[in-house]
């Protein structure tokens, strides 16, 4: 019986090691990864008529990506469709977040904020730093005292855009950096701390912030596609082009 149990445990461990995204399968320095599926995230949800689902096209690498979709229904309030990774980072830690996003070729540039990823304190939670598309620019901002423009993506609709974000959560010596398609666009050293918690989560998807209190300035149905998400110890490990 003991031998049979030992063999069963060994087989289960071997099977787990071959599952993408499992702890045993991750390379050294990689804390989380997802190859474009809802499975593996801590949770996912969609508000109102929103959709968060696996799709086979477009996909960055492999066979699937995640579509985060929202449809305006002529009412105020939240329009989120997101996946969430709880406990992504704690104060004192230094981590990099990489993913590839795809805006459809017919995406209309407009002056409303459409968020595609955000980081939030936990227990209690609340908005802290959002990264979003506004007109043809990538921008970031929120209640954490960190805001600015990353750069133009005017020629990148219909392509996969690789984005790596670096957080060192510390007072005074904290760091915030952003790379787009391999080029560093933002590098800041300052206090970088979630306001109400010692930990923060990572949310990836779509949040049509302009619809909370107003009508769409562009299309009333929006989708952003996401693939190859990673949390890692270095830029090289987080960069979607490298895995």
Secondary structure, DSSP 4 states (H G I P E B T S, - for coil): -HHHHHHHHHHHHHHHHTSTTSGGGSPTTEEEEESS-STTSSEEEE-TT-EEEEESSS-SSSS-EEEEEEE--S--S--EEEEEEEEEEETT-EEEEEEEEEE-TTPPP-SS-EEEEEEEETTTTEEEEEEEEETTEEEEESTTS--EEEEE-TT-TTSEEEEEEEEE-EEEEEEEEEEETTEEEEEEEEEE--SS-SEEEEEEEEEEGGGTTS--SS-SEEEEEEEEEEEESSHHHH-GGG-
